[in-house]
Amino acid sequence: MIQPVSLIQRIGFSTNEFTYGFGLNIPIRQLIDSKTPLEIKFDYVNLKQPALNERKDDWENFQVYTIIVNWIF
């Protein structure tokens, strides 16, 4: 049986890179003892940018920040 091969595996680059991130969930409703159903989430991820060219592998890391505000019904 033939297994599908991804583009990165086919051109020979490593897929084992170190990444890290964290998330924070703030339940505003419970912190201030309010009836306002508000929740704030913050996420951060830092990962190496994949290189598709052997001649240039010095790209800076991706840094992704996400802020989500939920109004819960």
PDB file of N, CA, C, O and CB in Angstrom:
ATOM      1  N   MET A   1       0.837  -1.177   0.000  1.00  0.00           N
ATOM      2  CA  MET A   1       0.000   0.000   0.000  1.00  0.00           C
ATOM      3  C   MET A   1       0.887   1.248   0.000  1.00  0.00           C
ATOM      4  O   MET A   1       1.820   1.349   0.797  1.00  0.00           O
ATOM      5  CB  MET A   1      -0.955  -0.006   1.217  1.00  0.00           C
ATOM      6  N   ILE A   2       0.601   2.175  -0.875  1.00  0.00           N
ATOM      7  CA  ILE A   2       1.379   3.403  -0.989  1.00  0.00           C
ATOM      8  C   ILE A   2       0.833   4.441  -0.010  1.00  0.00           C
ATOM      9  O   ILE A   2      -0.363   4.730   0.010  1.00  0.00           O
ATOM     10  CB  ILE A   2       1.348   3.946  -2.443  1.00  0.00           C
ATOM     11  N   GLN A   3       1.740   4.994   0.801  1.00  0.00           N
ATOM     12  CA  GLN A   3       1.355   6.018   1.772  1.00  0.00           C
ATOM     13  C   GLN A   3       1.504   7.403   1.136  1.00  0.00           C
ATOM     14  O   GLN A   3       2.474   7.650   0.419  1.00  0.00           O
ATOM     15  CB  GLN A   3       2.218   5.909   3.067  1.00  0.00           C
ATOM     16  N   PRO A   4       0.551   8.308   1.394  1.00  0.00           N
ATOM     17  CA  PRO A   4       0.705   9.668   0.870  1.00  0.00           C
ATOM     18  C   PRO A   4       1.885  10.365   1.551  1.00  0.00           C
ATOM     19  O   PRO A   4       2.135  10.159   2.739  1.00  0.00           O
ATOM     20  CB  PRO A   4      -0.598  10.484   1.078  1.00  0.00           C
ATOM     21  N   VAL A   5       2.596  11.178   0.803  1.00  0.00           N
ATOM     22  CA  VAL A   5       3.773  11.882   1.317  1.00  0.00           C
ATOM     23  C   VAL A   5       3.515  13.380   1.205  1.00  0.00           C
ATOM     24  O   VAL A   5       3.103  13.872   0.155  1.00  0.00           O
ATOM     25  CB  VAL A   5       5.075  11.472   0.538  1.00  0.00           C
ATOM     26  N   SER A   6       3.764  14.100   2.301  1.00  0.00           N
ATOM     27  CA  SER A   6       3.547  15.544   2.277  1.00  0.00           C
ATOM     28  C   SER A   6       4.657  16.227   1.485  1.00  0.00           C
ATOM     29  O   SER A   6       5.699  15.629   1.216  1.00  0.00           O
ATOM     30  CB  SER A   6       3.480  16.110   3.713  1.00  0.00           C
ATOM     31  N   LEU A   7       4.427  17.472   1.120  1.00  0.00           N
ATOM     32  CA  LEU A   7       5.413  18.237   0.365  1.00  0.00           C
ATOM     33  C   LEU A   7       6.712  18.378   1.147  1.00  0.00           C
ATOM     34  O   LEU A   7       7.790  18.236   0.569  1.00  0.00           O
ATOM     35  CB  LEU A   7       4.861  19.615   0.012  1.00  0.00           C
ATOM     36  N   ILE A   8       6.636  18.651   2.435  1.00  0.00           N
ATOM     37  CA  ILE A   8       7.845  18.828   3.243  1.00  0.00           C
ATOM     38  C   ILE A   8       8.629  17.526   3.325  1.00  0.00           C
ATOM     39  O   ILE A   8       9.857  17.553   3.240  1.00  0.00           O
ATOM     40  CB  ILE A   8       7.486  19.321   4.656  1.00  0.00           C
ATOM     41  N   GLN A   9       7.963  16.392   3.487  1.00  0.00           N
ATOM     42  CA  GLN A   9       8.663  15.105   3.517  1.00  0.00           C
ATOM     43  C   GLN A   9       9.287  14.797   2.160  1.00  0.00           C
ATOM     44  O   GLN A   9      10.379  14.232   2.094  1.00  0.00           O
ATOM     45  CB  GLN A   9       7.699  13.976   3.926  1.00  0.00           C
ATOM     46  N   ARG A  10       8.611  15.158   1.092  1.00  0.00           N
ATOM     47  CA  ARG A  10       9.090  14.847  -0.251  1.00  0.00           C
ATOM     48  C   ARG A  10      10.364  15.626  -0.591  1.00  0.00           C
ATOM     49  O   ARG A  10      11.243  15.095  -1.271  1.00  0.00           O
ATOM     50  CB  ARG A  10       8.002  15.153  -1.278  1.00  0.00           C
ATOM     51  N   ILE A  11      10.477  16.874  -0.130  1.00  0.00           N
ATOM     52  CA  ILE A  11      11.672  17.645  -0.461  1.00  0.00           C
ATOM     53  C   ILE A  11      12.770  17.497   0.583  1.00  0.00           C
ATOM     54  O   ILE A  11      13.856  18.051   0.414  1.00  0.00           O
ATOM     55  CB  ILE A  11      11.317  19.101  -0.617  1.00  0.00           C
ATOM     56  N   GLY A  12      12.505  16.755   1.665  1.00  0.00           N
ATOM     57  CA  GLY A  12      13.563  16.377   2.583  1.00  0.00           C
ATOM     58  C   GLY A  12      13.805  17.272   3.773  1.00  0.00           C
ATOM     59  O   GLY A  12      14.852  17.142   4.408  1.00  0.00           O
ATOM     60  N   PHE A  13      12.902  18.173   4.114  1.00  0.00           N
ATOM     61  CA  PHE A  13      13.095  19.026   5.279  1.00  0.00           C
ATOM     62  C   PHE A  13      12.489  18.373   6.508  1.00  0.00           C
ATOM     63  O   PHE A  13      11.524  17.616   6.408  1.00  0.00           O
ATOM     64  CB  PHE A  13      12.479  20.412   5.048  1.00  0.00           C
ATOM     65  N   SER A  14      13.055  18.668   7.654  1.00  0.00           N
ATOM     66  CA  SER A  14      12.576  18.099   8.911  1.00  0.00           C
ATOM     67  C   SER A  14      11.230  18.694   9.299  1.00  0.00           C
ATOM     68  O   SER A  14      10.998  19.892   9.138  1.00  0.00           O
ATOM     69  CB  SER A  14      13.597  18.331  10.028  1.00  0.00           C
ATOM     70  N   THR A  15      10.352  17.847   9.807  1.00  0.00           N
ATOM     71  CA  THR A  15       9.067  18.340  10.315  1.00  0.00           C
ATOM     72  C   THR A  15       9.076  18.383  11.834  1.00  0.00           C
ATOM     73  O   THR A  15       8.048  18.683  12.443  1.00  0.00           O
ATOM     74  CB  THR A  15       7.909  17.457   9.818  1.00  0.00           C
ATOM     75  N   ASN A  16      10.204  18.092  12.459  1.00  0.00           N
ATOM     76  CA  ASN A  16      10.316  18.112  13.920  1.00  0.00           C
ATOM     77  C   ASN A  16      10.936  19.431  14.368  1.00  0.00           C
ATOM     78  O   ASN A  16      12.147  19.509  14.572  1.00  0.00           O
ATOM     79  CB  ASN A  16      11.163  16.911  14.428  1.00  0.00           C
ATOM     80  N   GLU A  17      10.136  20.438  14.518  1.00  0.00           N
ATOM     81  CA  GLU A  17      10.605  21.745  14.962  1.00  0.00           C
ATOM     82  C   GLU A  17      10.017  22.029  16.332  1.00  0.00           C
ATOM     83  O   GLU A  17       8.946  21.524  16.671  1.00  0.00           O
ATOM     84  CB  GLU A  17      10.218  22.861  13.948  1.00  0.00           C
ATOM     85  N   PHE A  18      10.712  22.831  17.116  1.00  0.00           N
ATOM     86  CA  PHE A  18      10.247  23.186  18.448  1.00  0.00           C
ATOM     87  C   PHE A  18       9.269  24.352  18.351  1.00  0.00           C
ATOM     88  O   PHE A  18       9.585  25.385  17.760  1.00  0.00           O
ATOM     89  CB  PHE A  18      11.436  23.542  19.372  1.00  0.00           C
ATOM     90  N   THR A  19       8.097  24.187  18.924  1.00  0.00           N
ATOM     91  CA  THR A  19       7.113  25.262  19.000  1.00  0.00           C
ATOM     92  C   THR A  19       6.638  25.382  20.432  1.00  0.00           C
ATOM     93  O   THR A  19       6.732  24.432  21.210  1.00  0.00           O
ATOM     94  CB  THR A  19       5.919  25.007  18.039  1.00  0.00           C
ATOM     95  N   TYR A  20       6.132  26.538  20.774  1.00  0.00           N
ATOM     96  CA  TYR A  20       5.553  26.697  22.099  1.00  0.00           C
ATOM     97  C   TYR A  20       4.437  27.723  22.039  1.00  0.00           C
ATOM     98  O   TYR A  20       4.340  28.508  21.095  1.00  0.00           O
ATOM     99  CB  TYR A  20       6.625  27.113  23.128  1.00  0.00           C
ATOM    100  N   GLY A  21       3.606  27.703  23.052  1.00  0.00           N
ATOM    101  CA  GLY A  21       2.500  28.642  23.119  1.00  0.00           C
ATOM    102  C   GLY A  21       1.817  28.540  24.466  1.00  0.00           C
ATOM    103  O   GLY A  21       2.110  27.647  25.261  1.00  0.00           O
ATOM    104  N   PHE A  22       0.913  29.454  24.709  1.00  0.00           N
ATOM    105  CA  PHE A  22       0.123  29.397  25.930  1.00  0.00           C
ATOM    106  C   PHE A  22      -1.211  30.077  25.687  1.00  0.00           C
ATOM    107  O   PHE A  22      -1.364  30.853  24.744  1.00  0.00           O
ATOM    108  CB  PHE A  22       0.871  30.059  27.112  1.00  0.00           C
ATOM    109  N   GLY A  23      -2.161  29.781  26.536  1.00  0.00           N
ATOM    110  CA  GLY A  23      -3.485  30.379  26.448  1.00  0.00           C
ATOM    111  C   GLY A  23      -3.955  30.811  27.818  1.00  0.00           C
ATOM    112  O   GLY A  23      -3.554  30.242  28.834  1.00  0.00           O
ATOM    113  N   LEU A  24      -4.800  31.810  27.842  1.00  0.00           N
ATOM    114  CA  LEU A  24      -5.329  32.338  29.086  1.00  0.00           C
ATOM    115  C   LEU A  24      -6.814  32.578  28.900  1.00  0.00           C
ATOM    116  O   LEU A  24      -7.220  33.255  27.955  1.00  0.00           O
ATOM    117  CB  LEU A  24      -4.595  33.642  29.511  1.00  0.00           C
ATOM    118  N   ASN A  25      -7.626  32.033  29.786  1.00  0.00           N
ATOM    119  CA  ASN A  25      -9.073  32.185  29.735  1.00  0.00           C
ATOM    120  C   ASN A  25      -9.503  32.955  30.978  1.00  0.00           C
ATOM    121  O   ASN A  25      -9.282  32.490  32.096  1.00  0.00           O
ATOM    122  CB  ASN A  25      -9.797  30.793  29.646  1.00  0.00           C
ATOM    123  N   ILE A  26     -10.118  34.134  30.802  1.00  0.00           N
ATOM    124  CA  ILE A  26     -10.514  34.979  31.929  1.00  0.00           C
ATOM    125  C   ILE A  26     -12.039  35.044  31.993  1.00  0.00           C
ATOM    126  O   ILE A  26     -12.656  35.720  31.170  1.00  0.00           O
ATOM    127  CB  ILE A  26      -9.905  36.411  31.798  1.00  0.00           C
ATOM    128  N   PRO A  27     -12.658  34.357  32.951  1.00  0.00           N
ATOM    129  CA  PRO A  27     -14.119  34.411  33.098  1.00  0.00           C
ATOM    130  C   PRO A  27     -14.529  35.670  33.881  1.00  0.00           C
ATOM    131  O   PRO A  27     -14.672  35.627  35.103  1.00  0.00           O
ATOM    132  CB  PRO A  27     -14.645  33.130  33.816  1.00  0.00           C
ATOM    133  N   ILE A  28     -14.715  36.774  33.173  1.00  0.00           N
ATOM    134  CA  ILE A  28     -15.025  38.064  33.795  1.00  0.00           C
ATOM    135  C   ILE A  28     -16.251  37.962  34.697  1.00  0.00           C
ATOM    136  O   ILE A  28     -16.273  38.541  35.784  1.00  0.00           O
ATOM    137  CB  ILE A  28     -15.254  39.133  32.722  1.00  0.00           C
ATOM    138  N   ARG A  29     -17.249  37.244  34.260  1.00  0.00           N
ATOM    139  CA  ARG A  29     -18.500  37.102  35.015  1.00  0.00           C
ATOM    140  C   ARG A  29     -18.238  36.559  36.416  1.00  0.00           C
ATOM    141  O   ARG A  29     -18.847  37.024  37.380  1.00  0.00           O
ATOM    142  CB  ARG A  29     -19.475  36.177  34.270  1.00  0.00           C
ATOM    143  N   GLN A  30     -17.352  35.595  36.540  1.00  0.00           N
ATOM    144  CA  GLN A  30     -17.066  34.991  37.844  1.00  0.00           C
ATOM    145  C   GLN A  30     -16.091  35.825  38.666  1.00  0.00           C
ATOM    146  O   GLN A  30     -16.150  35.798  39.895  1.00  0.00           O
ATOM    147  CB  GLN A  30     -16.508  33.594  37.658  1.00  0.00           C
ATOM    148  N   LEU A  31     -15.208  36.553  38.025  1.00  0.00           N
ATOM    149  CA  LEU A  31     -14.229  37.359  38.758  1.00  0.00           C
ATOM    150  C   LEU A  31     -14.849  38.572  39.448  1.00  0.00           C
ATOM    151  O   LEU A  31     -14.469  38.917  40.567  1.00  0.00           O
ATOM    152  CB  LEU A  31     -13.142  37.818  37.818  1.00  0.00           C
ATOM    153  N   ILE A  32     -15.801  39.216  38.778  1.00  0.00           N
ATOM    154  CA  ILE A  32     -16.410  40.406  39.372  1.00  0.00           C
ATOM    155  C   ILE A  32     -17.800  40.123  39.926  1.00  0.00           C
ATOM    156  O   ILE A  32     -18.517  41.047  40.311  1.00  0.00           O
ATOM    157  CB  ILE A  32     -16.487  41.519  38.346  1.00  0.00           C
ATOM    158  N   ASP A  33     -18.180  38.857  39.967  1.00  0.00           N
ATOM    159  CA  ASP A  33     -19.480  38.437  40.505  1.00  0.00           C
ATOM    160  C   ASP A  33     -20.616  39.246  39.884  1.00  0.00           C
ATOM    161  O   ASP A  33     -21.413  39.876  40.580  1.00  0.00           O
ATOM    162  CB  ASP A  33     -19.503  38.587  42.038  1.00  0.00           C
ATOM    163  N   SER A  34     -20.664  39.207  38.565  1.00  0.00           N
ATOM    164  CA  SER A  34     -21.644  39.981  37.810  1.00  0.00           C
ATOM    165  C   SER A  34     -22.540  39.047  37.007  1.00  0.00           C
ATOM    166  O   SER A  34     -22.229  37.872  36.814  1.00  0.00           O
ATOM    167  CB  SER A  34     -20.944  40.990  36.879  1.00  0.00           C
ATOM    168  N   LYS A  35     -23.644  39.591  36.549  1.00  0.00           N
ATOM    169  CA  LYS A  35     -24.538  38.816  35.684  1.00  0.00           C
ATOM    170  C   LYS A  35     -24.186  39.015  34.214  1.00  0.00           C
ATOM    171  O   LYS A  35     -24.821  38.435  33.333  1.00  0.00           O
ATOM    172  CB  LYS A  35     -26.001  39.211  35.933  1.00  0.00           C
ATOM    173  N   THR A  36     -23.187  39.826  33.956  1.00  0.00           N
ATOM    174  CA  THR A  36     -22.740  40.042  32.586  1.00  0.00           C
ATOM    175  C   THR A  36     -21.986  38.803  32.111  1.00  0.00           C
ATOM    176  O   THR A  36     -20.930  38.478  32.653  1.00  0.00           O
ATOM    177  CB  THR A  36     -21.844  41.313  32.482  1.00  0.00           C
ATOM    178  N   PRO A  37     -22.519  38.107  31.104  1.00  0.00           N
ATOM    179  CA  PRO A  37     -21.896  36.846  30.646  1.00  0.00           C
ATOM    180  C   PRO A  37     -20.732  37.089  29.683  1.00  0.00           C
ATOM    181  O   PRO A  37     -20.841  36.823  28.486  1.00  0.00           O
ATOM    182  CB  PRO A  37     -22.944  35.960  29.964  1.00  0.00           C
ATOM    183  N   LEU A  38     -19.638  37.585  30.207  1.00  0.00           N
ATOM    184  CA  LEU A  38     -18.497  37.949  29.380  1.00  0.00           C
ATOM    185  C   LEU A  38     -17.300  37.063  29.711  1.00  0.00           C
ATOM    186  O   LEU A  38     -17.029  36.761  30.873  1.00  0.00           O
ATOM    187  CB  LEU A  38     -18.139  39.431  29.574  1.00  0.00           C
ATOM    188  N   GLU A  39     -16.588  36.654  28.650  1.00  0.00           N
ATOM    189  CA  GLU A  39     -15.405  35.812  28.812  1.00  0.00           C
ATOM    190  C   GLU A  39     -14.353  36.298  27.820  1.00  0.00           C
ATOM    191  O   GLU A  39     -14.666  36.565  26.660  1.00  0.00           O
ATOM    192  CB  GLU A  39     -15.743  34.288  28.588  1.00  0.00           C
ATOM    193  N   ILE A  40     -13.113  36.412  28.273  1.00  0.00           N
ATOM    194  CA  ILE A  40     -12.026  36.864  27.410  1.00  0.00           C
ATOM    195  C   ILE A  40     -10.978  35.757  27.334  1.00  0.00           C
ATOM    196  O   ILE A  40     -10.590  35.184  28.352  1.00  0.00           O
ATOM    197  CB  ILE A  40     -11.399  38.197  27.937  1.00  0.00           C
ATOM    198  N   LYS A  41     -10.524  35.465  26.114  1.00  0.00           N
ATOM    199  CA  LYS A  41      -9.495  34.445  25.904  1.00  0.00           C
ATOM    200  C   LYS A  41      -8.318  35.079  25.171  1.00  0.00           C
ATOM    201  O   LYS A  41      -8.498  35.876  24.249  1.00  0.00           O
ATOM    202  CB  LYS A  41     -10.061  33.227  25.099  1.00  0.00           C
ATOM    203  N   PHE A  42      -7.119  34.715  25.593  1.00  0.00           N
ATOM    204  CA  PHE A  42      -5.895  35.185  24.950  1.00  0.00           C
ATOM    205  C   PHE A  42      -5.033  33.970  24.637  1.00  0.00           C
ATOM    206  O   PHE A  42      -4.810  33.129  25.508  1.00  0.00           O
ATOM    207  CB  PHE A  42      -5.125  36.208  25.857  1.00  0.00           C
ATOM    208  N   ASP A  43      -4.546  33.868  23.407  1.00  0.00           N
ATOM    209  CA  ASP A  43      -3.675  32.765  22.986  1.00  0.00           C
ATOM    210  C   ASP A  43      -2.430  33.336  22.313  1.00  0.00           C
ATOM    211  O   ASP A  43      -2.492  34.348  21.614  1.00  0.00           O
ATOM    212  CB  ASP A  43      -4.425  31.794  22.021  1.00  0.00           C
ATOM    213  N   TYR A  44      -1.302  32.669  22.535  1.00  0.00           N
ATOM    214  CA  TYR A  44      -0.032  33.059  21.928  1.00  0.00           C
ATOM    215  C   TYR A  44       0.685  31.801  21.450  1.00  0.00           C
ATOM    216  O   TYR A  44       0.730  30.796  22.160  1.00  0.00           O
ATOM    217  CB  TYR A  44       0.856  33.861  22.935  1.00  0.00           C
ATOM    218  N   VAL A  45       1.243  31.863  20.248  1.00  0.00           N
ATOM    219  CA  VAL A  45       2.017  30.745  19.695  1.00  0.00           C
ATOM    220  C   VAL A  45       3.272  31.312  19.035  1.00  0.00           C
ATOM    221  O   VAL A  45       3.229  32.350  18.375  1.00  0.00           O
ATOM    222  CB  VAL A  45       1.165  29.912  18.664  1.00  0.00           C
ATOM    223  N   ASN A  46       4.388  30.612  19.227  1.00  0.00           N
ATOM    224  CA  ASN A  46       5.652  30.978  18.593  1.00  0.00           C
ATOM    225  C   ASN A  46       6.181  29.727  17.909  1.00  0.00           C
ATOM    226  O   ASN A  46       6.442  28.723  18.572  1.00  0.00           O
ATOM    227  CB  ASN A  46       6.692  31.555  19.636  1.00  0.00           C
ATOM    228  N   LEU A  47       6.341  29.776  16.590  1.00  0.00           N
ATOM    229  CA  LEU A  47       6.840  28.608  15.872  1.00  0.00           C
ATOM    230  C   LEU A  47       7.721  29.032  14.710  1.00  0.00           C
ATOM    231  O   LEU A  47       7.594  30.134  14.177  1.00  0.00           O
ATOM    232  CB  LEU A  47       5.677  27.746  15.370  1.00  0.00           C
ATOM    233  N   LYS A  48       8.604  28.145  14.338  1.00  0.00           N
ATOM    234  CA  LYS A  48       9.522  28.420  13.236  1.00  0.00           C
ATOM    235  C   LYS A  48       8.774  28.383  11.915  1.00  0.00           C
ATOM    236  O   LYS A  48       7.935  27.511  11.684  1.00  0.00           O
ATOM    237  CB  LYS A  48      10.685  27.409  13.224  1.00  0.00           C
ATOM    238  N   GLN A  49       9.085  29.329  11.063  1.00  0.00           N
ATOM    239  CA  GLN A  49       8.477  29.379   9.746  1.00  0.00           C
ATOM    240  C   GLN A  49       9.061  28.267   8.888  1.00  0.00           C
ATOM    241  O   GLN A  49      10.283  28.151   8.792  1.00  0.00           O
ATOM    242  CB  GLN A  49       8.694  30.762   9.085  1.00  0.00           C
ATOM    243  N   PRO A  50       8.220  27.443   8.259  1.00  0.00           N
ATOM    244  CA  PRO A  50       8.758  26.351   7.441  1.00  0.00           C
ATOM    245  C   PRO A  50       9.467  26.897   6.200  1.00  0.00           C
ATOM    246  O   PRO A  50       8.975  27.814   5.543  1.00  0.00           O
ATOM    247  CB  PRO A  50       7.630  25.384   7.025  1.00  0.00           C
ATOM    248  N   ALA A  51      10.604  26.331   5.899  1.00  0.00           N
ATOM    249  CA  ALA A  51      11.374  26.745   4.725  1.00  0.00           C
ATOM    250  C   ALA A  51      11.157  25.741   3.607  1.00  0.00           C
ATOM    251  O   ALA A  51      11.278  24.534   3.818  1.00  0.00           O
ATOM    252  CB  ALA A  51      12.887  26.872   5.060  1.00  0.00           C
ATOM    253  N   LEU A  52      10.841  26.228   2.437  1.00  0.00           N
ATOM    254  CA  LEU A  52      10.666  25.344   1.286  1.00  0.00           C
ATOM    255  C   LEU A  52      11.842  25.461   0.321  1.00  0.00           C
ATOM    256  O   LEU A  52      11.794  24.958  -0.802  1.00  0.00           O
ATOM    257  CB  LEU A  52       9.354  25.666   0.561  1.00  0.00           C
ATOM    258  N   ASN A  53      12.893  26.130   0.776  1.00  0.00           N
ATOM    259  CA  ASN A  53      14.062  26.333  -0.058  1.00  0.00           C
ATOM    260  C   ASN A  53      15.299  26.103   0.802  1.00  0.00           C
ATOM    261  O   ASN A  53      15.455  26.756   1.834  1.00  0.00           O
ATOM    262  CB  ASN A  53      14.068  27.761  -0.692  1.00  0.00           C
ATOM    263  N   GLU A  54      16.167  25.205   0.408  1.00  0.00           N
ATOM    264  CA  GLU A  54      17.368  24.895   1.198  1.00  0.00           C
ATOM    265  C   GLU A  54      18.329  26.072   1.273  1.00  0.00           C
ATOM    266  O   GLU A  54      19.097  26.173   2.229  1.00  0.00           O
ATOM    267  CB  GLU A  54      18.085  23.693   0.609  1.00  0.00           C
ATOM    268  N   ARG A  55      18.305  26.958   0.295  1.00  0.00           N
ATOM    269  CA  ARG A  55      19.248  28.075   0.273  1.00  0.00           C
ATOM    270  C   ARG A  55      18.890  29.174   1.263  1.00  0.00           C
ATOM    271  O   ARG A  55      19.759  29.959   1.642  1.00  0.00           O
ATOM    272  CB  ARG A  55      19.318  28.655  -1.111  1.00  0.00           C
ATOM    273  N   LYS A  56      17.649  29.248   1.685  1.00  0.00           N
ATOM    274  CA  LYS A  56      17.236  30.291   2.640  1.00  0.00           C
ATOM    275  C   LYS A  56      16.457  29.630   3.760  1.00  0.00           C
ATOM    276  O   LYS A  56      15.289  29.277   3.596  1.00  0.00           O
ATOM    277  CB  LYS A  56      16.374  31.405   1.944  1.00  0.00           C
ATOM    278  N   ASP A  57      17.118  29.463   4.913  1.00  0.00           N
ATOM    279  CA  ASP A  57      16.468  28.847   6.068  1.00  0.00           C
ATOM    280  C   ASP A  57      16.639  29.713   7.315  1.00  0.00           C
ATOM    281  O   ASP A  57      16.644  29.201   8.434  1.00  0.00           O
ATOM    282  CB  ASP A  57      17.036  27.441   6.316  1.00  0.00           C
ATOM    283  N   ASP A  58      16.781  31.024   7.121  1.00  0.00           N
ATOM    284  CA  ASP A  58      16.979  31.901   8.273  1.00  0.00           C
ATOM    285  C   ASP A  58      15.784  32.836   8.498  1.00  0.00           C
ATOM    286  O   ASP A  58      15.946  33.971   8.948  1.00  0.00           O
ATOM    287  CB  ASP A  58      18.250  32.721   8.087  1.00  0.00           C
ATOM    288  N   TRP A  59      14.599  32.345   8.181  1.00  0.00           N
ATOM    289  CA  TRP A  59      13.387  33.124   8.413  1.00  0.00           C
ATOM    290  C   TRP A  59      13.173  33.294   9.913  1.00  0.00           C
ATOM    291  O   TRP A  59      13.553  32.430  10.703  1.00  0.00           O
ATOM    292  CB  TRP A  59      12.157  32.444   7.757  1.00  0.00           C
ATOM    293  N   GLU A  60      12.570  34.401  10.295  1.00  0.00           N
ATOM    294  CA  GLU A  60      12.245  34.605  11.702  1.00  0.00           C
ATOM    295  C   GLU A  60      11.015  33.781  12.072  1.00  0.00           C
ATOM    296  O   GLU A  60      10.265  33.345  11.199  1.00  0.00           O
ATOM    297  CB  GLU A  60      12.005  36.104  11.998  1.00  0.00           C
ATOM    298  N   ASN A  61      10.818  33.574  13.358  1.00  0.00           N
ATOM    299  CA  ASN A  61       9.688  32.786  13.836  1.00  0.00           C
ATOM    300  C   ASN A  61       8.365  33.524  13.644  1.00  0.00           C
ATOM    301  O   ASN A  61       8.304  34.752  13.680  1.00  0.00           O
ATOM    302  CB  ASN A  61       9.879  32.434  15.305  1.00  0.00           C
ATOM    303  N   PHE A  62       7.302  32.729  13.437  1.00  0.00           N
ATOM    304  CA  PHE A  62       5.948  33.269  13.466  1.00  0.00           C
ATOM    305  C   PHE A  62       5.583  33.533  14.916  1.00  0.00           C
ATOM    306  O   PHE A  62       5.882  32.716  15.787  1.00  0.00           O
ATOM    307  CB  PHE A  62       4.925  32.295  12.792  1.00  0.00           C
ATOM    308  N   GLN A  63       4.952  34.643  15.184  1.00  0.00           N
ATOM    309  CA  GLN A  63       4.408  34.918  16.506  1.00  0.00           C
ATOM    310  C   GLN A  63       2.952  35.301  16.297  1.00  0.00           C
ATOM    311  O   GLN A  63       2.652  36.318  15.673  1.00  0.00           O
ATOM    312  CB  GLN A  63       5.214  36.054  17.258  1.00  0.00           C
ATOM    313  N   VAL A  64       2.056  34.485  16.819  1.00  0.00           N
ATOM    314  CA  VAL A  64       0.629  34.685  16.612  1.00  0.00           C
ATOM    315  C   VAL A  64      -0.030  35.014  17.940  1.00  0.00           C
ATOM    316  O   VAL A  64       0.107  34.274  18.914  1.00  0.00           O
ATOM    317  CB  VAL A  64      -0.021  33.437  15.974  1.00  0.00           C
ATOM    318  N   TYR A  65      -0.747  36.134  17.969  1.00  0.00           N
ATOM    319  CA  TYR A  65      -1.505  36.547  19.148  1.00  0.00           C
ATOM    320  C   TYR A  65      -2.984  36.549  18.779  1.00  0.00           C
ATOM    321  O   TYR A  65      -3.359  37.028  17.708  1.00  0.00           O
ATOM    322  CB  TYR A  65      -1.046  37.958  19.662  1.00  0.00           C
ATOM    323  N   THR A  66      -3.815  36.020  19.655  1.00  0.00           N
ATOM    324  CA  THR A  66      -5.250  35.997  19.420  1.00  0.00           C
ATOM    325  C   THR A  66      -5.973  36.447  20.679  1.00  0.00           C
ATOM    326  O   THR A  66      -5.699  35.955  21.774  1.00  0.00           O
ATOM    327  CB  THR A  66      -5.720  34.588  18.992  1.00  0.00           C
ATOM    328  N   ILE A  67      -6.895  37.384  20.516  1.00  0.00           N
ATOM    329  CA  ILE A  67      -7.757  37.806  21.623  1.00  0.00           C
ATOM    330  C   ILE A  67      -9.195  37.564  21.192  1.00  0.00           C
ATOM    331  O   ILE A  67      -9.623  38.027  20.135  1.00  0.00           O
ATOM    332  CB  ILE A  67      -7.519  39.321  22.009  1.00  0.00           C
ATOM    333  N   ILE A  68      -9.935  36.835  22.018  1.00  0.00           N
ATOM    334  CA  ILE A  68     -11.332  36.508  21.727  1.00  0.00           C
ATOM    335  C   ILE A  68     -12.186  36.996  22.890  1.00  0.00           C
ATOM    336  O   ILE A  68     -11.898  36.701  24.051  1.00  0.00           O
ATOM    337  CB  ILE A  68     -11.525  34.967  21.492  1.00  0.00           C
ATOM    338  N   VAL A  69     -13.227  37.736  22.571  1.00  0.00           N
ATOM    339  CA  VAL A  69     -14.177  38.185  23.586  1.00  0.00           C
ATOM    340  C   VAL A  69     -15.504  37.500  23.285  1.00  0.00           C
ATOM    341  O   VAL A  69     -16.075  37.685  22.210  1.00  0.00           O
ATOM    342  CB  VAL A  69     -14.325  39.763  23.599  1.00  0.00           C
ATOM    343  N   ASN A  70     -15.994  36.705  24.242  1.00  0.00           N
ATOM    344  CA  ASN A  70     -17.254  35.969  24.076  1.00  0.00           C
ATOM    345  C   ASN A  70     -18.330  36.547  24.979  1.00  0.00           C
ATOM    346  O   ASN A  70     -18.103  36.793  26.164  1.00  0.00           O
ATOM    347  CB  ASN A  70     -17.057  34.471  24.378  1.00  0.00           C
ATOM    348  N   TRP A  71     -19.479  36.755  24.413  1.00  0.00           N
ATOM    349  CA  TRP A  71     -20.669  37.119  25.175  1.00  0.00           C
ATOM    350  C   TRP A  71     -21.510  35.846  25.231  1.00  0.00           C
ATOM    351  O   TRP A  71     -22.073  35.428  24.219  1.00  0.00           O
ATOM    352  CB  TRP A  71     -21.467  38.349  24.517  1.00  0.00           C
ATOM    353  N   ILE A  72     -21.595  35.233  26.403  1.00  0.00           N
ATOM    354  CA  ILE A  72     -22.223  33.922  26.548  1.00  0.00           C
ATOM    355  C   ILE A  72     -23.702  34.086  26.874  1.00  0.00           C
ATOM    356  O   ILE A  72     -24.066  34.772  27.828  1.00  0.00           O
ATOM    357  CB  ILE A  72     -21.517  33.096  27.645  1.00  0.00           C
ATOM    358  N   PHE A  73     -24.542  33.453  26.078  1.00  0.00           N
ATOM    359  CA  PHE A  73     -25.996  33.521  26.308  1.00  0.00           C
ATOM    360  C   PHE A  73     -26.460  32.404  27.196  1.00  0.00           C
ATOM    361  O   PHE A  73     -27.650  32.306  27.494  1.00  0.00           O
ATOM    362  CB  PHE A  73     -26.756  33.474  24.992  1.00  0.00           C
TER     363      PHE A  73
END
